[in-house]
């Protein structure tokens, strides 16, 4: 019986996808935007940003610390491969060589976080899209960080963390918008002081 239900579910989902592909983009019947609590938004992004601040403050890391760093970010960012954390934070000539046990941190990139002076979460909003077919309904949480100080190199910098609801009704990281990190001349991993 379970197998029949599974097959029927897959067929229904396939028909929905086929229908979507053949009719063009389906527009939602209704979209609503709701403010999300800034304190909860801060808690959501803190975990990943704390891991990044902790590793960025070091000059070197053991192979074990390197592996743990990647495991932690994989959990926090739901396996988001586009960021390529190892290349962003470490010297690739070292981490690619398994015989090297002490790895140097890349000091030529800066990952702004809410732990840095003048970086703040400025908004958090949920966008709910409602469709005729309820299976297509979706919820997206966008948390926006901005630099609010006077440094000209960081003027207009922002990053958005975008989350979507999973089957368990939990927010799961989906993607970034804006600049993940900065790598201009004169910007190093400790470009801004910590709060």
N, C-alpha and C positions, 0 to 999 in steps of 0.2 A: 504493500500500500504506500509506504514511504517513497519507494522508487517511482511509482506512478505519479505521486504528487510532485516529486522533484522534476520529473520529465515534463509534466504539465506546466510547472512554474517556469522552467527554462523556455518552453515553447511560447508561453505568453509573453515573457520578457523579450524573446527574439522577435515576436510579432510587433511589439511596441517599438523596438529599435528599428525594425524594417519600415514601419509606418513613419517613424520620425525621419528617417533618411530619405524617404520618397516624397514627403510632403514639405520638406524644408524645415527650417527651425520652428519649433513649436513655441509660441509665446505664452507666458503665464497669463492666467485669467486675472490674477491680482498679485501685487507685490507690496509688502509692507516693510518698513524700516523701523527698528526699535533700538533705542539706546541700551547699551550693555554696561553693567557696572564697571567703572574704571579700576576699582580695587581688585575685582575678580580678574579683569583683563591683565593687570599687573602680575597677579599670581600665576596666570597662565604662561606669560612670557619669561618670568623670572627663572624658571628651572633651566631652560636652555641658555639664557644669557649669563646665569651664574656659572655654569660649566665653562662657557667661553671666556668670561672674565678671569676665572681661576687659572685656566691654561695660558691665557695671553700674558699674565703677569710673570710667567716663568721665562727663563732663558733657555732651559733644557728640560726635557721630560724623558722618563724611562720608556722603554718599549711597552711596558705594562700600562703606564699612564696614558700613552698614546692610544693603545687599544681600548682602554676604558673610556677615554674621551669620545672616540668614534662610536662605541656602543651606546653611550649615554645620548649623544646627539641623534643617533639613529632612532632611539626610542622617542625622544622629544619631537623630532621632526618627521616621524613616520616614514623613515627610509628615503627622505628627499635627497636624491642623488645629484641634482643640478648644482647644489652648493659646493660639492667636492671639498668637504671640511679639511681633509688631510692636506690638500694642496694650498688651501687658504691659510692654514696655521703652521705648517711644518715645511722644512726643507726637503723637497721630494727626492733629491739625490741621496738623502739619508734614510727616510722611512721606506723607500722602495728596496733598500738593501737590508734583508732580515738579519745580517750579521752585525749590524750597528745597533747597539743597545741603548745608547744615549743620543737622543734626537734634539736638534736645535729648533727653536721656534722661529717662524718667519716674522721678523720685526718690521717688515715693509708694508704690512696691511693693518688697517684699523677697523675693528668691528664695534661700532658704537652700541652702547647698551644703556638701559635705564639706570645702571650703576654709575654711569659717567655724568659729570657735571653738565648741565644744560640739555640733557637728553630726557625727554618726558613722553609719556603716553598722553596723547592729546585727544584721542577719540577711540571709542569701541562701539561698534554697531552690528546688529544682526539684521540681515536681509532675508526675509522669508518669501519664497516664490510658490504660488499655489496654481496648480494646473487642473484641467478637467479630469485627467487621469491622476488620482492621488499618488500613485506610485512615483510620479515625476516630481512631486513636491520636494523642495530643498530649503535648507537653512545654511547661511554662510555668515560667519563671524569675522569681521575685519578689525584688527587692532592696529592703530597707527601710532608710530613713534616719530618725533621730530626733534631736530636740534633747534633750541630756542635762544641760543647765545649770539654773540656778535662776531664770531670768527668768520671771515669771508670765505675760507676754504670749505666750511661746513654749511654755509648759507643755503637754505632751501633743501637741505638733506632730510629725507624721510625714509622710513621702511614700514611696510605693512605686512603683518602676519595674517594669513588668511586660513581660517579653519572651517571645516564642514562637519556636520553631525554624522555619526556612524550609526549602525544598527542598534547599538546599545544606548543611543541618545547622548553620546559624549562628543565633545569637541575634539576633532583630530586635525592636526596640521595638514594643510593642503599645498600651499605655495607662498611665495613672497611677491610683493610688489614694491617698487622703489629700488634703492641701493642696499644690497646686503652688507657690503663692506666698502672701504675706501682704500685706494692704493696710489694716490697722487704723490708727486715729489714733496718731500718734507713731512709727509704724514706717516707716523710710525704706530706701532701697536699700542703705545701709551700716549697717544696724541692729546687726549683729554684726561684730566685728573679724575680720580674716582670721588664720588660724593662722600 
